[in-house]
Amino acid sequence: MRNLKELASIADVVDILLVTTLVYTAVVWIRRTQAAFVAIGLFVLAGVYVLAEAFDLQLTTAIFRGFFAISVVIVVVLFQEELRGLFERLGVWSVRRGRRFGTAQSLPVDILVETLSDLARQHIGALIVMVGTQPVARHVRGGLALDGVLSVPLLKSIFDPHSPGHDGAVIVEGDRVTRFAAHLPLSTNFGALAGVGTRHGAALGLAEVTDALCLVASEERGEVSIARNGRLRRLPDPAELTAEIAHFLHETRPRADERPAFVGHLIREHWVEKVASLLFVSALWYAVVPGSRPFQRTFRVQVSVSNLPPTLALKEVKPPEIDVTLSGLRRAFLLVTPGLLRVNVDARLAANGRQTFPIGERDVRYPKSLTFQGVEPDSVRVTVRPAEVPPPEEEPEEQSTPKS
């Protein structure tokens, strides 16, 4: 029996860790897009529904039940792009095993910096995409396949204004140019795109849905900008551009001796999101797994008296509190407190001399998600006395006016 319990506890830990990984992946992915606001709105609605269930707001819970019945369809419609990206992230390990790009040191960083600096200085537009750990093929449209070695002459010839493909993007995988004249998805973050051109919108659009590094040379301003992780930044100094490209390459293709320890990297990277995901999944597990087991609890509830005839006054209720036993699923008791329960004695028959009143289910108010089991004791004694009738107000005596 002990071995079975230990095995069940290990399975619960594995269960929590697996779901935490899925939630964390979804959180990091959605955070980069404007769909994060939609996700926050859905969480707010879920919180309102939980509170409505706890306080037994029947109309509100009925409306929310109908809404959540079609929530799967709503989530698929609203997050179709994010769900595709989530599945891509889950399969990125197998994809990376089949790709051989080399290490960061084998990639010609100087070629990219020199090309972009020269093109920006000459006010020639350019858009170069450096593929990260996630595939970009699904987001790229058109273009021509090219398996050329990355070099300054090759890039300048592609972005020459007289070249037919100079308006498109160049896809760089490792030290090879795999495609040119490609079209990228445009971003809808109009605040970040104020005052910039279409190339910047395409660079930011791809950076919002993948972890690629997009490099842009502005034709109008003669500046170099980068887009990564849903952010667009200008880099006027070539040294900054070199540092950003080197940092990107070290993150996506580090050398074997520079790779951080797996456990340390696992803890440090996005640790806030990981802790939040773990706490959320742990609370969800507690509510769903143990919360799905039958549970019974007894509450001590104060007795109240109503409908007392106006000719009588309440003197004593004995006992003043009784024990109410309810049953249901464990999660249904999470927000139930004695203050939410009511035991009411209908004392309208006290005028006929009735002093002992039985207590049944009809006299107890409790959440409908629970089941009434019984009360102890099952009757209360109500002591009443005649109500004190206030004496009639005396009319003031007429004062006689003294005669002069």
N, C-alpha and C positions, 0 to 999 in steps of 0.2 A: 504493500500500500504506500509505503514511504517512497519507494522508487517511482511509482506512478505519479505521486504529487510533485516530486522533483522534475520528472519529465514534463509534466504539465506546465510548471513554472518556467522551464527553459523554452518550451514552445510559445508561451505568452510573451517572453522577452523577444524572441525572434519575430513574432507577429508584430509587436510594437515597432521594432527596428525597420522591418520591411515597409510598413505603412508610413513611418516617419520619412524614409528615403523617398517614397513617392510624393508625399506632401511637400517635402523640401524642394524636390526637383520642380514641382509645379509652381511653388511660391517664387523661386528664383527666376523661372521662365516668365511668369506672368508679370513680375515686378518690372521687367524691362519694357513692357508695352502699356498702352493706355487701357487695356482690359483690366488692369489692376483695380481701377475704380469700380468697374462692374462687379468684380469679385468681392470687394469690400461691401458694396451694397447688398449682395446676396448674404454675406455673413451677418450684416445688421438685421436683415429680415429673419434669418434663422434665430438670432438672439431674441427678437420680439416674439417669435413663435414659442420659444422655450418659456419666456416669462408669461405669455398668455396661458400656456398649459399649466404653469405653476399656480397662477391665480384664478384658474377655472373661468376664463373669459370665453364662453362657449361660442359666441358669434365670431370673434376674432380667430379662434382656433379652427372653426369650420371653414372660414375663408382661406386661411393659410394651408389647410389640408388639401383643398382643391388646387391651390397654387403649386404646392410641392409635388402633387401627383403628376404634373407635367414638367417638373423641374429638370428631368433628364434631357428632354427635348430642348428646353430653354438653354441649358448649359452647352449642348452640342452646337446649337445655332450661334450662341454668343462667342464661344471659345473654340470654334472649329480650327482656326489657324494655330491657336495655342496648344490644342490637343495634338495636332500634327507635329508641332515642335517638341512636345513632351515625348511622343513615341520615338522621334528621332534621337532625343537625348538618351532614351533608354537603350537604343541600339548603337550608340556612338562607339562603345568599346569594341564591338565586332567590326565596325567600319574602320576604326583606327588601326586595327591589327593588319588590315589588308592594304594600308597606305604606307608608303615609304618616302618620306620627304627629306630625311636627313636631319641633322642637328642644327641648332641655331648658328653655330660657328661656320657651317658649310654654306650658309645662305649669304648672298652678296648684299648686305645691308647698304653699303656705300653706293651700289648701283641705283637703288631706289631713291636714296637721298639726293644724289647728284642729278638724276633725271627730273625729279619733281622740282628741285630748286631751279634748274635751268628753265624748265617749262614755265614755272611761275614767273620767273624774271622776264621771260619773253612774252608773257601774257598769253600763253597757249594752254587751253583747258585740257585736263587729264583726269581720269578716274581709274585707280588701280585697287583691286581687291586681293588681299592676302587671306587665303582660306585658313581658318583655325582648325579646331577639333571637330566641328560640325559640318556636315555636307551643305553646300549651297546650290547644288544643281536644281533642286525643286523651285528655287526662287529666281533663277536666272532664265531669261527668255532670249531666244535668238542668238546671234553671234556666230562666229566661225571657229571651228576647232583648230588649234595650233599647238604643236608640241615643240616649242622652241626654247632654247637656253636663254635665261634672263640676261639681258645686256642693255647698256645705254642706247646703242644704235637701234636695237630692235624696238624698244619702247618709244623712242623719238620718232621712228618711222611710222609707227602705228598712230601716234597722236599728232602727226603732221596735219595741218589744216587741209592739205590737198588729198589726204588719204580718205578713202570712202568710209573707213570704220573709226574715224577719230572721235566721233561723238559718243561712242559706246564705252563700255568698261572693259578693262583687261583683267582676266582672272589669273592669279599667280598661285601655283601650288608648289611649295618647296622652291626649287631653283628653276622651275619651268613655267613658261607662259602657256597655259592650256587652252585659253579661249580669248578672243578679242571681239570688239564691236557688240558686246553683250548688253542686254537691257536688264536693269534691276528694279525691284519694287520701290515705289515712291512712298516716302513717309507722309503721314498726316499730322505730324507735330508742327503745326504752322508757327507756333511760338518760337521754336528753335530754328526755323527756316526763314525767319524774317530777314529780308535783305540779301538772301543768297539765291543761287541759281538751281537749275534742275539737277546738275551733277551732285550738289550737296544733298538735295532731297533723295536722290537715288542711293547715295552712300549711307545716309542715316536710315533709310528704309531697310537696307540689308542688315545694318548693324542692330536694328531692333529685333530681328527675327533669327539672327545667327550670331556666333562669337567671332565673326571675321573682322579683320582690320581693314577699313576702307580709307584710302589716301586720295585726296582731291587737290588738284592745282587749279586755282581760280583764274579764269580767263580775263575777268574784269578787274579784280583787285590785285592780281599778281601775288597771292598768298597761298600757303599750303595749309589745308585743314585735314583732320582725321576724324573718323566716326567709329566708335566702338562701344558695345554694351548700351546702345540706345542713346549715346551722347555724341554731340558734334562740337569739336573744339578747333580753334585756329592756333597754328604753331608758326609764328613769324621767324623763329630762330632755327636754322638747320640742325643745331646741336640737340634741340628738344625733339625734333623729328627722329634723329638717330636714336635717341634714348627710348622713345616710344616704340619704334620698330624693334629694337633689341629687347625691350621688356616683353613685347608681344611674343617674339620668337622664343624667349627663354621660358615663358609660361606654357606655350603650346608644344615646343620641341626642346626641352632641356636636355643637356648632356647627362649621361648616366651618373657621373660623379657629382652633378649639381642638383639632381632630383631630391626634393625634401623627403624626409622619412614619412612613410605612408600615414602612420597614426598622427604625427604632428601636423601634417598637411590636412588631414581629415578634420582635426579639431579647429585649426586656425582659420581655414577658409570659410567665410560667411557664417561665423559661429553664432551670430545673433539669430539668423534665420533657422539654423539647425536647432538651437535651444528652444526657440518658439515652436517649431514643428514638433519637437519631442514632447513638450508640455501639452500641446494641443492634442496630439495623438494619444498621450497617456490619459488625459481627461476623457477623451472619446472612448478609449478602451474600457475605462472604469465604468462609463455610463452604459456601454453596449454589452460588454461581456459579463462582468458580475451583475450589471444592472438588469440583465435579462433573466436572472434567477428569481424564483418566487421569494417573497419576503413578507414578514408580518411585524407590525410595530404597534405599541400601545402608547397613547398620548394621554396626559392628564389635562383635562379641559374644564374650565370654569363654567358653572351652570348659571344661565340667565333666565329671568322670569318675564313673561309678556302677557298682555291682555288681562291684567289684574283689574277687577271691577273698581270703579272710582270710589266706592264706599269703603274699600279695604286698602290697607297699607301693608307692604311687605315688612315682616319682622325678622324672619330667619329662613335660610335655605340650608337644609342638612341632608347630605354633605354638600359643601359649597363647590366641590370639584369631583368629577367622576373620571374613570379610566375608559377611554374609547380605543378599541382595537380595530385596526384596519389592515388589509392585506393587498398585495399587488406586486408588480415588478419592482426590483430594488431601485432602479433609476427614477421611478415615479415618486419616491420619497425624498429625492435630493433637495427639493425646495419647499417641502412641507414642514411647517412649524405649528406648535399648538395654537399660536395666534391666528392661524388661518381656519381653525376648526371652531364650530359653535355647537353648544348644547342648549336648546331652548325649551322651557316648560310653558305650555299654554295653560294659564291659570284662570281662564274664564269661568270654570266650574267651581272655583273656590267660593263663590257666593252661596252655593248650596251646602257648604260645610265640608267639601272634599279637600283633604289635606295631603294625601299621599298620591303622587303622580308617577305612573310607570314611564320609563324611558325606552324608546325604541328607535329604529332606524329613521323614522320620519321626523324625529326630534333632533337629529344630528345633521349638521351641515359639514360636508367634506368633499374633497375633489372627486369628480366623477371617474377619474382614472384609477381610483382605488375601490376596494370592495369592503363593505361593512361586515365586521365579524361579531361584534357584541360590545356591551358596556358592563361595567362593574362599579357600583351596584346598579341594578336595573330599575331602581325607583328612587325618588327623592321626596323628602317631606318638606312641605312649604308651610310655614307658620305665618299667619296674617293677623292683623288686628284692625279694629274699626278705624277708619280714617278720621283724623281730627277735623271737625268742622269749624272753620274760623268763626268767631262771634260776629254777629251783625254790627255793622258800624253804627254808632250812636249819632243821632242827629244833634247838631249843636243847638243849645238853648238860645232862644231869642233874648237879646239883651235890651232891657228897657232904657229908654233915653231919660236921664234924670231931668226933673223939672227945675227950671230956674226960678 
